[in-house]
Amino acid sequence: MVETHDVSNYDLSNLCPECGGSIISIDESGDTVCKQCGLVVGERSLDIGHSGIRAYTKREKDKKERTGCPISVLMPDIGLSTVIDRSKIKNPDLRRAAKWNTHLSWEKRNMLIAITELKRIGSNLNFPERVKKAAVKLYKKVYKKNLLRGRSINGMIAACAYYKCKEERVPITLQEILDEASISDNIVKKCYKILVRELHLKSPNIDPISLIPRYCADLGLSIDIEKNSIKILRSFMKQFPICGKDPKGLCAGAIYLVSKLKNKKVSQKEISNIVGVTEVTLRSRYKELQKIISNLI
């Protein structure tokens, strides 16, 4: 085991206290080591010269700069705002200055409301970080096009979150977002239609296959039922168009069909309550999926 010594007891002549050899620094570990005998004179020294991350300027691509950590779009105030307790300020001039300092422009206030609502919905539904950031960027496009005039901020940010969930293939349905949104369902749906129409976006469809693992886990079903449900649903989607059909209804029908084939006692009511569809929809999708089952299982 290598013995270590306190470098503060010696002069700064870059000499080893044991053999008098020259001392070198190892940047990877932060240690100060004797070049001749290998004695660790000092360990884990702080290297302030290489802190931060590398960046390149647009004008001088060969010149390296040092910057801090990247600023997230989920921080509307860039993390620079300061909250001042005005009740503890006795000087009236300072109190007046603190009051004006807390005033925000409409754009900053708008972004603060929207991002706060997005974080609340995202934390309840476990949004990935990429979905939150993409939803904020889309919301900024909406704001720049003046589509928020006369419309709800919370409704539009919920619509942006739903669109990005569909685009990123995140298995979160519209009903789940509507349940968490702090505004009526009709307003969110209207905002979504305006978002797609005015920004000329293509509305992606939710892949029903991505929803099956969630529902099987909620119902406590085995991995075998999950795999066969995915197999049946994938075969059905290759043979028949699913445009206009509720993805949740297809999932419910596939899970119920495989459960019956595997003699797993799961009622239609239980599946419909977990998935969020009516029993009539479940039975309709079940009858459609029954036509292709003979060649699969």
N, C-alpha and C positions, 0 to 999 in steps of 0.2 A: 504494500500500500504506500502511495506517495505521500510524504510528509509536507505539510504546508506551513508557511511562516507569515507573520504579520509584516507587510512591507513598510508600515508606518515607523517601525523602529530603526530603519536604515535610511541612509541619505539617498537622494534621488540621482545617483550616479549611474543607474542602469547596470549595476554589477550584482552578481549573485552573492548572497551572504555566506554560502557554503564554499564555493570554489573560486569565486571572483570572476566567473564568466559573464558574458553579455546576456541581457534579458530581452526577450521578445514577447510580443502580445499575439494571442490567437483570437482572431475576431469571431470565429464560429462559436467558441465556448466562453469568451470573455476572460480567459485566464492569462496570467503573466508567468512565463516559464523560462527557466535558464536554458540557453541554447547549448551549453556544454554538458551539464550533468542531468538536465531534465527536471530539476527541482521546481515545483509549483510555488512560486513566491507569493502570488496573489490570485484569487479566483473570483469569477463572476463580477468583474469590473463593469461599470456602466459605460456604454459607448454612445455618447450623445451626438456624435458626428454622423451617425448613420440612422438616425431616427426618422420615421415617416415612410412614405412610399415614393417610388420614382414616377416622374411625369415628364413629358416632353412638350415644349412650347410649340405653337403653330409656326412662329416665325423662324425659330432656330431649332430645327429638329434634332441637331446633334448635341444641343446643350441640355444637360439634365438639371431638373429642379427638384426640390424637396417640398412636399406638401403634407398636410395632415390627413386624417382619415376622410374617406369620401362622404359627401353630404347626402343624406337620404331624402328622397322626395316625400317621405312620410313625416318630415319635420317642416311644417309650414313656416315656422319662424327661424329656420336654420339653426335652432338651438341657441340663439343669441339673446332671446328675450329675458328680461329681468323683472321679477315680480317684487314690487315695493309695497310694504305695508304702510299706507298713509296715516293710519291711526297713531303710529309711533313718532310721526314727524311733527314737531312743535312749531317750527318756523313756517309761517303761512306761504312765503315765497317758494320754499322747497316743496311744500304740499301741492301748490298749484302746478309746479313743474312736474312733479310725479304724476299728477292727474293727466296732464297733456301727454306725458310719455307713454301712458297706457292706451292712448287712442290709436286705433288701427285703421288703415285704409279699408275700403270695401272689399278689395281683392284679397287682402290678407285675412280679413274676417271671414270671407266666404270660404277660403281654403281651410281655415281653422275649423269651421263648422263641418265641412265635408270630410276632412281627414279624421276628425274625432268620431264622426258617425261610422266611417269605414273601419276604423280600428275597433269600434265596439262590435260591429257585425262580424268582422273578421276574427276577433278573439272568441266569439261565441260559436262560430262555425269552423274554426281552425283553418282559416285561409292560408295558403302558402305565401311566403313573402313576395314572390314574383307576381302573384295575382294582385296583391295590394298595390305594389308599385305601378303595375300596368294600368290598374283602375284609376289611380291618381293622374297618370299621364293622359289617359283618355278624358278624364274630367276637365283637365286644363284645356284640352282642345275644344270641349263644349263651352267652356267659359270664354275663350277667345272668340268664338263665333257668335257670342251673345244669345245663346240658346237658353240661358237661365232666366232671362227676363220674364217675370210673371209665372215662373215655375218653381217647384220645390227643390231646395238644395239636397235634402235627405233623399227625396225620390230619385233625383238624377244620379247621385253617387251610388245608390243601391242598384240602379239600372246599369251603370258602368261596371260595378262589381259582378253582376250576373253575366254580362256580355263577356268579360274577361275569363270568368270561370268556364264558360262554354268554349271560348277560343283556346284556353290552356288545357282543355280536357280534364278539368277538375270535377269529380262527381258530386256536385252540389246543385240541387234543383231550384227552380224559381220559387216554389212554395216554401222552401226552407229560408230563403232570403226574405220573402214576404213576411214570414212569421217573426223574423228578427228585426225587420225594418220598423222605424218609429213613425210610420206614415201609412195611409190606407193603400190597399192593394191596387186599386184602380189608378192612383197617381203614379205608382212605380211602373205599371204596365204602359201608361201613356208616355212616360218619360223614356221608356225603352224603345217604343215605336218612333218617337221623335229622334232619339239618338241614332238609330239605324238609318232612318230616312234622310236626315239632314247631313250626316257625315258620310253617306253613301257606303255604309258598311254591309258586308255580307253576314247575315245571321247564321252562325254555325249551329249544327244540331248536336244535342247531347248524345253521346254514344251509350246506348242502353247496357252494353256489356260492362262498361266501367262501373255501373251502379250495382250489379249483382253481388260482388263481394261484400259490399256494405250491408245489403238487406239480408244476405245469408248469415252474416255475423250477428245482426240484430235479432234474427229468428233463432239463433243457436243451432244452425244446420251444419252438417259435416262438409268437409272439403270435397267429397265425392259428389254431393248434390250440387255444389257450386260449379265444379268443372263441367258436369253434364248440362247444367242450365246454360252455361256460356256456349257449349258446343251446339245445343239446339238453337239458341238464339242467333248464333253466327250463321248457321245453315239457313235459317229462316230469312235473315237479312240478305243473303246472297240470292235467294229465289224470288222474294217478294219485296216491293217497295214499302218502306215504313213511313213515308212522308204523310203527315197528318195524324199519325198514331202517337199516343202518349208513351214516351220511353218507359215510364214507371209501370204502365199497364203491361207492356211486353215483358218486363222483368218479373212482374207478379205472376203472369201466365206461365212463364218458363219455370219459375221456382215451384209453383203449385203442381205443374205437370210432372216434373222430376220427382217431387216428394211423393206423389201417388205411385209412380213406377217403382220407387225404392221402399214403398210401404212405410213411409214416414208420416205419422199422424200430425198434420198441420192443417188447421181449418182455413177456409177461405176468408173468414172474418179476421183471423189473426194476421194473415198475410196482407190483406187490404188495409188494415190499420197501420201496420208497420211501413208499408210502401207508400200509402197515401192515395189510394185509388178506391173506387167503389167496387163492390162485389160483381156488379153487372159487367164492368170493364174487364175485370179479372176473368170471368167466364167466357167473354167474347174472345179475348186473346188466347185463352186456354184451348178453345175449339179450333182456332186458326193454327196453333202450334201442333195440335194433335195430328194434322194431316201429313207432317213430315217426320213423325217420330218413328215410323216403322223401319226406316233405313239407318237409324242412329243407335238405338239402344235395343 
